[in-house]
Amino acid sequence: MDPRRSLIAGIIWLVIALAASFAVAASLWAGRVAREIVVQQHVRRLALETDQLASDLGQAVSARLGALRARDSESPADLFERLAAAYPDLGWIAVTDVDGKVLAADESALIGSSASGKPWFSRGLEGPWIGMIEETRRVGRTPLLGDMSAPVKDASGHVLGVVAAHLNWRWALSDVQRLSDTLDSRGSAQTLVVDRTGMVLVGPDALLGRRWDGVVLEEPPPIDAPLAPAAAAPIARRSGPPRFERLPNGQTVLVVRAPMSIGTQHPALGWQVQLSESKEHVYQRANALGVRILWISIALGAATALIGALGARHLTNRLKRLTRSAAAVGRNETARIEVPTGRDEVAQLAAAFAKILDDLHVERTELLSLSSELERRVAVRTREVERLAEESRYAAIVRERLKIARDLHDTLAHSMMAMLSQVRLLRKLELHDPASLREELARAEEVAHEGLNEARTAITQMRVNAVRDTGLGAALGKAFSQFIDRTGLSGEFTADPDAARFGDERGETLFRMAEEALRNIERHAMATRAVVTLRTVDETQLKLCIEDDGIGFDPNAPRRGHYGIVGLHEQAQLIGAHLNIDSAPGRGTTLTVTLRMTPEML
């Protein structure tokens, strides 16, 4: 299952990676959406329950105030008896006179006691009051929605006393119980009744009479405050959206408030029902749902990846068989690729491979045939090259023989001719002038020494290659200087830099040709001046020009036994140069050698 070695493994791992990525991404997105939805539903349920409790509490207060407004001209005690008999479910507690003396009560122990120092009495003289009456807070008697008190007035509006009652309400009790069960069975939701200043009127003992001191956090509310319908506005006008608030102990709670509406008679009381729940409990169900969605998505992703891997494996079986067939062909286990049936991409690919393999077999056969023919031709060419090499070696030997012959002609032959002339002269002097014989013998000895020196110089030049060492220009300049010193002629030598650097085998041949020309000037031309010029023409030709002002000669006249001119023509042909000799009796000689070449050779 290494994806670096198997395309099928790579596809399977790709399917698994895509399935896992999509599963995680979908779970995170769905979890976030579901979490928001659950939180919003929870907050809306809390807001609805708060509205319902505020409505229930408002109805409870309105019902008791309505019962008080329906009184006849009777005493407060008679009023209490009538109300308890007519409205037993309204939870009447007691009634007092204007001095705070209890005139009637639901418990006989309270009759005759004084309530003048109680908040419910002092505040009840002024108007409707809501809170907790300590005398009623016994086990089993603690009201769920608190207590209330209100003034008892006569027909003229004079206060006759104060009546107190529990705010028990049949459906309100069921609403509170349902609220506790729905929000948190462990009692995390807290129900309070506060006034417009945030003072807790109904609630736990630790909060009674204290101001609610939660600080609103700077974050958007979980839900926006819904706009109540016009018909419900008097009883369900919301005092703001649910907000998270931070308590002094560092706890963050969600606070929902709903105003109590008790009719048009008392519109400015400002009582509100407040429900609060910790942020952890608000998000507890949402977080649990997000975790469940994550695990479900991972499970679905794993199942999808498994199904995708099996599907990919099934779909790539044909490709795997094609790979095995191609590998078998590569190992020479079979000659053809197995082409599967069908018209899908695998079948087309196999057919293309099979055609390519057949074409390769045909080309291989042709290449083997061509290789055999090439080997035969190489063998023939090898024999031809060997023959040409042998001929080249023979030609080199011939060229070396010709060179030696030219050197012998230029040195020993000239010396021997001079000695022969001296010998002939000595014979004539012996017969006609014996007195001058000694002087001519000294001259013959000098000629013999000059011939010996020339032979040694020729041998030295055959061993030393001045042209390759210093260049054609420097070698010609040195030879011309020696010629001038030896003959006493006047002369001039010029060579441009490009031509002076030339120094390969053809340069050596040009140097030999220049030496032969200078020797001919010295021995035959009777010249007084010689000029040697070496230059390039258009960067494509190398031109050597040797001039003298001697007696000249006819280049076309035959000279038996003299090979100097013949040797010059042979040397020019060997290097592919053109030799031109311009001369005539009485007007000197100009010898020009032109060698064609490329700029890279210079």
C-alpha positions in Angstrom: 0.0 0.0 0.0 2.9 2.3 -0.6 1.6 5.2 -2.9 5.1 5.8 -4.2 5.2 2.4 -5.8 1.6 1.7 -6.7 -0.9 3.9 -8.5 -3.8 1.8 -7.0 -2.5 2.5 -3.5 -2.2 6.2 -4.4 -5.8 6.3 -5.6 -7.0 4.4 -2.5 -5.1 6.7 -0.2 -6.4 9.7 -2.1 -10.0 8.5 -1.6 -9.3 7.9 2.1 -7.8 11.4 2.5 -10.6 13.1 0.6 -13.2 11.2 2.6 -11.5 12.0 5.9 -11.1 15.7 4.9 -14.7 16.0 3.8 -15.9 14.2 6.9 -13.9 16.4 9.3 -14.9 19.6 7.4 -18.5 18.6 7.2 -18.6 17.6 10.9 -17.0 20.9 11.9 -19.4 22.9 9.8 -22.5 20.8 10.7 -21.4 20.8 14.3 -21.0 24.6 14.3 -24.4 25.1 12.7 -26.1 22.6 14.9 -24.4 24.1 18.0 -25.7 27.5 17.0 -29.2 26.2 16.3 -29.3 24.3 19.6 -28.0 27.3 21.6 -30.6 29.5 19.8 -33.4 27.0 20.5 -32.3 26.8 24.2 -32.1 30.6 24.5 -35.5 31.0 22.8 -37.1 28.4 25.1 -35.6 30.2 28.0 -37.0 33.5 26.7 -40.4 32.0 26.1 -40.4 30.5 29.6 -39.5 33.9 31.0 -42.3 35.6 29.0 -44.7 32.9 30.3 -43.7 33.3 33.9 -44.0 37.1 33.6 -47.4 36.7 32.1 -48.4 34.2 34.7 -47.2 36.4 37.5 -48.9 39.5 36.0 -52.1 37.6 35.7 -51.8 36.5 39.3 -51.3 40.0 40.5 -54.1 41.3 38.2 -56.5 38.7 39.5 -56.0 39.6 43.1 -56.2 43.4 42.5 -59.3 42.8 40.5 -60.9 40.9 43.4 -60.1 43.8 45.7 -61.7 46.3 43.3 -64.9 44.3 43.4 -65.5 44.8 47.1 -68.7 46.2 48.6 -68.9 48.6 51.6 -67.7 46.2 54.1 -64.9 46.1 56.7 -61.5 44.7 55.9 -62.1 41.6 58.0 -65.4 40.9 56.2 -63.7 41.5 52.9 -61.0 38.9 53.8 -63.7 36.4 54.7 -65.6 37.0 51.5 -62.4 36.8 49.3 -61.2 33.6 51.0 -64.6 32.1 50.4 -65.1 33.4 46.9 -61.5 33.0 45.7 -59.9 30.2 47.7 -57.3 29.5 45.0 -55.8 33.0 45.2 -53.9 32.2 48.4 -55.1 35.0 50.7 -52.8 35.4 53.7 -54.1 38.1 56.0 -55.7 41.6 56.2 -54.8 44.5 58.5 -56.1 47.9 59.5 -54.3 51.1 58.8 -52.3 50.6 62.0 -50.9 47.2 61.0 -53.1 45.1 63.3 -54.0 41.7 61.7 -57.8 41.6 61.6 -58.1 38.3 59.7 -55.8 35.6 58.4 -55.7 32.2 56.9 -54.0 31.0 60.1 -55.5 31.9 63.5 -52.0 32.4 65.0 -51.6 35.6 63.0 -54.8 37.2 64.1 -54.2 40.1 66.5 -50.5 40.3 65.7 -48.9 43.5 64.4 -47.4 43.9 61.0 -46.6 47.6 61.2 -42.9 47.0 60.9 -43.2 44.6 58.0 -42.3 45.7 54.5 -45.3 44.2 53.0 -47.5 46.3 55.2 -45.6 49.6 55.0 -45.2 49.3 51.2 -48.7 47.9 50.8 -50.2 51.1 52.2 -48.7 53.0 49.2 -49.7 50.6 46.5 -49.2 47.1 45.2 -46.1 45.4 46.6 -44.5 42.1 45.6 -41.9 40.2 47.6 -41.5 37.5 50.2 -43.5 37.6 53.5 -41.4 36.0 56.2 -44.5 34.8 58.3 -45.5 32.5 55.4 -42.0 30.9 54.7 -42.5 27.7 56.5 -41.7 24.3 55.2 -44.1 23.4 52.5 -45.5 27.0 52.3 -42.8 28.8 50.4 -44.5 30.3 47.4 -42.9 29.7 44.0 -43.7 33.2 42.7 -43.5 35.2 45.9 -46.2 37.1 47.8 -48.0 40.4 47.2 -49.8 43.0 49.2 -52.1 45.9 48.2 -54.1 48.6 50.0 -57.8 48.1 50.9 -59.7 51.3 50.0 -63.3 52.4 50.5 -65.5 53.9 47.8 -64.0 57.3 48.3 -60.4 56.0 48.0 -59.4 56.2 51.6 -57.1 53.4 52.7 -58.7 51.1 55.2 -55.9 48.6 55.5 -53.6 46.2 53.7 -54.4 42.7 52.3 -51.7 40.1 51.6 -51.8 37.0 49.4 -49.6 34.3 47.9 -48.9 34.6 44.2 -49.8 30.9 43.6 -51.3 30.2 40.2 -52.4 26.8 39.0 -50.8 26.9 35.6 -48.0 29.0 36.8 -46.9 26.2 39.1 -46.9 23.7 36.2 -44.9 26.3 34.1 -42.3 26.7 36.8 -41.9 22.9 37.2 -41.7 22.4 33.5 -39.1 25.2 33.3 -36.9 23.5 35.9 -37.2 20.1 34.2 -36.5 21.5 30.7 -33.6 23.7 31.5 -31.6 21.7 33.9 -32.7 19.0 36.3 -29.9 20.0 38.7 -31.5 23.4 39.1 -28.9 25.5 37.2 -31.6 28.0 36.1 -32.5 30.7 38.6 -35.8 32.6 38.7 -35.9 36.2 40.1 -38.4 39.0 40.3 -36.7 42.4 40.2 -37.9 46.0 40.1 -36.9 48.7 37.6 -33.6 49.4 39.5 -32.5 45.8 39.5 -33.4 45.2 43.2 -34.3 41.5 43.8 -37.8 41.3 45.1 -38.4 37.5 44.9 -35.6 35.0 44.8 -33.1 33.1 47.0 -32.3 34.5 50.5 -28.8 35.5 49.5 -30.1 37.8 46.8 -33.3 39.3 48.5 -33.1 43.0 48.9 -29.9 43.2 46.9 -29.2 44.8 43.5 -28.5 42.5 40.6 -24.8 43.3 39.8 -24.1 41.4 36.6 -22.0 43.2 33.9 -23.1 42.9 30.3 -20.4 41.4 28.1 -19.3 43.1 24.9 -20.4 40.3 22.6 -23.4 39.8 20.3 -26.5 38.3 22.0 -27.3 34.7 21.2 -30.6 35.7 19.6 -32.1 39.0 18.7 -35.0 40.3 20.7 -38.2 39.2 19.0 -40.9 41.8 18.4 -44.0 40.9 20.3 -47.3 41.1 18.4 -49.5 44.1 19.0 -52.1 42.1 20.8 -49.5 40.7 23.2 -47.7 43.9 23.8 -49.4 44.8 27.1 -48.3 41.5 28.7 -45.2 40.4 26.8 -43.1 43.5 25.8 -39.5 42.4 26.1 -37.0 44.5 28.0 -34.1 43.6 25.7 -32.5 40.5 24.1 -30.9 37.8 26.1 -27.4 38.8 27.0 -24.4 37.2 28.7 -23.4 38.9 31.9 -20.4 38.4 34.2 -21.0 38.2 37.9 -18.6 39.5 40.6 -17.5 35.9 41.3 -16.3 35.6 37.7 -19.2 33.3 36.5 -20.7 34.1 33.2 -24.5 33.6 33.0 -27.2 34.1 30.4 -29.8 36.6 31.6 -33.3 36.9 30.1 -35.8 39.5 31.5 -39.5 40.0 30.7 -41.6 42.8 32.2 -44.7 42.0 34.2 -47.9 43.6 32.9 -50.7 44.0 35.5 -53.1 46.2 33.4 -53.6 49.8 32.8 -54.3 50.6 36.5 -50.6 50.2 37.5 -48.5 50.7 34.4 -45.4 52.2 36.1 -44.6 49.5 38.7 -41.6 48.3 36.6 -41.5 44.7 37.8 -39.6 42.1 35.7 -39.2 38.4 35.8 -35.5 37.4 35.3 -34.2 33.9 34.4 -30.5 33.3 34.5 -28.4 30.2 33.6 -24.7 29.6 33.5 -22.9 29.8 30.1 -21.6 26.3 30.6 -25.1 24.8 30.9 -26.3 26.9 28.0 -23.7 25.4 25.7 -23.6 21.9 27.3 -26.2 20.3 25.1 -24.8 22.1 22.0 -21.3 20.9 22.7 -22.5 17.4 23.3 -24.4 17.5 20.1 -21.3 18.9 18.2 -19.2 16.0 19.6 -21.9 13.5 18.5 -22.0 15.0 15.1 -18.2 14.8 14.9 -18.1 11.1 15.8 -21.0 10.4 13.4 -19.2 12.3 10.6 -16.0 10.4 11.3 -17.8 7.1 11.2 -19.6 8.1 8.0 -16.2 9.3 6.6 -14.6 6.0 7.5 -17.4 4.1 5.9 -17.2 6.3 2.8 -13.4 5.8 2.6 -13.8 2.1 2.9 -16.4 1.9 0.3 -14.4 4.3 -1.9 -11.2 2.2 -1.4 -13.0 -1.0 -2.3 -14.6 0.7 -5.3 -11.2 2.1 -6.4 -9.6 -1.3 -6.0 -12.4 -2.9 -8.1 -12.1 -0.2 -10.8 -8.3 -0.4 -11.0 -8.1 -4.2 -11.3 -8.1 -4.0 -15.1 -5.2 -1.5 -14.9 -3.4 -3.8 -12.5 -3.7 -6.7 -14.9 -2.4 -4.5 -17.7 0.6 -3.5 -15.5 1.3 -7.2 -14.9 1.1 -8.0 -18.6 3.5 -5.1 -19.4 5.9 -6.2 -16.7 5.8 -9.8 -18.1 6.7 -8.4 -21.5 9.5 -6.4 -20.0 10.9 -9.6 -18.4 10.7 -11.4 -21.8 8.2 -13.9 -20.3 5.7 -13.1 -23.1 5.9 -11.4 -26.5 2.6 -9.5 -26.5 0.6 -7.4 -24.1 -2.8 -8.8 -23.1 -5.5 -6.5 -24.3 -8.6 -6.6 -22.1 -12.1 -6.5 -23.6 -14.1 -3.3 -23.5 -13.9 0.2 -24.8 -12.8 2.0 -21.7 -9.5 3.9 -21.2 -7.7 0.8 -20.0 -8.6 -1.1 -23.1 -7.5 1.8 -25.3 -4.3 2.1 -23.4 -3.6 -1.6 -23.7 -4.3 -1.5 -27.4 -1.9 1.4 -27.8 0.8 -0.3 -25.9 0.3 -3.5 -27.9 0.6 -1.5 -31.2 3.7 0.3 -29.9 5.2 -3.1 -28.9 4.5 -4.6 -32.4 6.1 -1.5 -34.0 9.1 -1.9 -31.8 9.5 -5.5 -32.8 9.4 -4.6 -36.4 11.9 -1.8 -35.9 14.1 -4.1 -33.9 14.2 -6.5 -36.7 15.0 -3.7 -39.2 17.7 -2.4 -36.8 19.3 -5.9 -36.6 19.3 -6.1 -40.3 20.8 -2.6 -40.6 23.3 -3.4 -37.9 24.5 -6.4 -39.8 24.8 -4.3 -43.0 26.6 -1.6 -41.0 29.1 -4.1 -39.6 29.8 -5.4 -43.0 30.3 -1.9 -44.3 32.5 -1.0 -41.3 34.7 -4.0 -42.0 35.0 -2.9 -45.7 35.8 0.7 -44.6 38.3 -0.6 -42.0 40.2 -2.4 -44.7 40.0 0.6 -46.9 41.3 2.9 -44.1 44.1 0.4 -43.4 45.0 0.5 -47.1 44.9 4.3 -47.1 47.0 4.5 -43.9 49.6 2.3 -45.6 49.6 4.5 -48.6 49.8 7.6 -46.4 52.8 6.1 -44.6 54.3 5.4 -48.0 53.5 9.0 -49.2 55.1 10.4 -46.0 58.2 8.4 -46.7 58.3 9.7 -50.3 57.8 13.3 -49.0 60.6 12.8 -46.6 62.8 11.5 -49.3 62.0 14.4 -51.5 62.7 16.8 -48.6 66.0 15.1 -48.1 66.8 15.3 -51.8 65.9 19.0 -51.8 68.1 19.6 -48.7 71.0 17.7 -50.4 70.5 19.7 -53.6 70.5 23.0 -51.6 73.6 22.1 -49.6 75.8 19.2 -50.6 75.1 19.5 -54.4 75.9 23.2 -54.5 79.1 22.6 -52.4 80.1 19.6 -54.6 79.6 21.7 -57.8 81.8 24.5 -56.3 84.5 21.9 -55.4 84.3 20.4 -58.9 84.8 23.8 -60.5 87.8 24.4 -58.2 89.3 21.0 -59.2 88.9 21.8 -62.9 90.5 25.1 -62.4 93.5 23.5 -60.5 94.1 21.2 -63.4 94.2 24.1 -65.8 96.6 26.0 -63.5 98.9 23.0 -63.2 99.4 23.1 -66.9 99.5 26.8 -67.6 100.2 28.7 -64.3 101.8 26.5 -61.7 102.7 29.5 -59.6 99.0 30.3 -58.7 98.3 26.7 -57.8 98.9 27.2 -54.0 96.3 30.1 -53.9 93.6 28.1 -55.6 94.2 25.1 -53.4 93.5 27.3 -50.4 90.3 28.5 -52.2 89.3 24.9 -52.8 89.8 24.1 -49.1 87.6 27.1 -48.1 84.9 25.8 -50.5 85.1 22.4 -48.9 84.7 23.9 -45.4 81.7 26.0 -46.5 80.0 22.8 -47.9 80.6 21.0 -44.7 79.1 23.9 -42.7 76.1 24.0 -45.0 75.6 20.2 -44.5 75.7 20.6 -40.7 73.3 23.6 -40.9 70.9 21.5 -43.0 71.0 18.6 -40.5 70.5 21.1 -37.6 67.5 22.6 -39.3 66.0 19.2 -39.9 66.2 18.6 -36.1 65.1 22.0 -34.9 61.7 23.5 -35.8 62.1 27.3 -35.6 58.7 28.0 -37.2 56.7 26.0 -34.7 58.7 27.5 -31.8 58.6 31.2 -32.7 56.2 31.5 -35.7 56.8 32.0 -39.4 57.4 35.8 -39.1 60.2 35.5 -36.5 61.9 32.5 -38.3 61.9 34.4 -41.6 63.2 37.6 -40.0 66.1 35.7 -38.4 66.9 33.9 -41.7 66.8 37.1 -43.7 69.1 38.9 -41.2 71.6 36.0 -41.6 71.3 36.3 -45.4 72.0 40.1 -45.3 75.0 39.6 -43.0 76.4 36.8 -45.1 75.9 38.4 -48.5 76.4 42.1 -47.7 73.3 43.0 -49.7 70.8 45.7 -48.7 67.3 44.5 -48.0 64.0 44.9 -46.1 61.8 42.4 -44.3 58.1 43.1 -43.3 55.5 40.9 -41.7 52.1 41.9 -40.3 51.2 40.4 -36.8 48.5 38.0 -38.0 50.8 36.5 -40.6 53.8 36.4 -38.3 51.9 34.1 -35.8 51.3 31.4 -38.4 53.3 28.3 -37.5 52.0 24.9 -38.5 53.4 22.3 -41.0 52.5 24.6 -43.9 54.4 27.4 -42.3 57.5 25.1 -42.2 57.1 24.5 -45.9 56.9 28.2 -46.6 60.0 28.8 -44.6 61.9 26.1 -46.6 60.7 27.7 -49.8 61.9 31.2 -48.6 65.4 29.7 -47.7 65.7 28.1 -51.2 64.8 31.5 -52.9 67.3 33.4 -50.8 70.1 30.8 -51.7 69.2 31.3 -55.4 69.5 35.1 -55.0 72.9 34.6 -53.3 74.4 32.2 -55.9 72.8 33.1 -59.2 71.0 36.5 -59.1 74.0 38.9 -58.7 71.6 41.2 -57.0 72.3 44.3 -54.8 68.9 44.4 -52.9 66.4 41.9 -51.7 62.9 42.4 -50.2 60.9 39.8 -48.2 57.2 40.5 -47.4 54.8 38.3 -45.3 51.2 39.5 -45.0 47.5 38.5 -45.0 45.0 39.4 -47.7 41.3 39.8 -46.7 41.9 37.5 -43.7 41.6 34.5 -46.1 45.0 34.3 -47.8 48.6 34.3 -46.6 51.0 35.8 -49.1 54.8 35.4 -49.1 56.7 37.7 -51.6 60.5 37.6 -52.3 62.0 40.2 -54.7 65.5 40.9 -56.0 67.1 43.3 -58.5 69.4 40.7 -60.0 70.0 39.6 -63.6 66.8 37.6 -63.8 66.1 34.5 -65.9 63.5 32.8 -68.0 61.3 30.7 -65.7 59.9 28.6 -68.6 63.4 27.6 -70.0 64.3 24.0 -69.3 67.3 23.4 -67.0 68.5 19.8 -67.0 70.2 18.7 -63.7 68.8 21.7 -61.8 65.9 20.9 -59.4 65.5 24.1 -57.4 62.5 25.5 -59.3 61.0 22.0 -59.5 61.4 21.6 -55.8 59.6 24.9 -55.1 56.6 23.8 -57.2 56.5 20.4 -55.4 56.5 22.1 -52.0 53.7 24.5 -53.0 51.6 21.6 -54.2 52.1 19.7 -50.9 50.5 22.5 -48.9 47.9 23.5 -51.5 49.5 26.9 -52.2 49.9 28.7 -55.5 53.5 29.6 -56.6 54.1 32.3 -59.1 57.6 33.3 -60.4 57.8 36.5 -62.3 61.2 37.1 -63.9 63.0 37.9 -67.2 66.6 38.4 -68.1 67.9 41.7 -67.0 64.9 42.8 -64.8 65.2 40.9 -61.5 62.9 38.2 -60.0 59.7 38.2 -58.0 58.6 35.0 -56.3 55.0 34.9 -54.8 53.5 32.1 -52.7 49.7 32.4 -51.9 48.2 30.1 -49.3 44.4 30.0 -48.9 43.2 29.6 -45.2 40.5 30.5 -42.7 40.9 33.3 -40.0 40.9 30.6 -37.2 44.2 29.2 -38.7 46.0 32.5 -38.2 
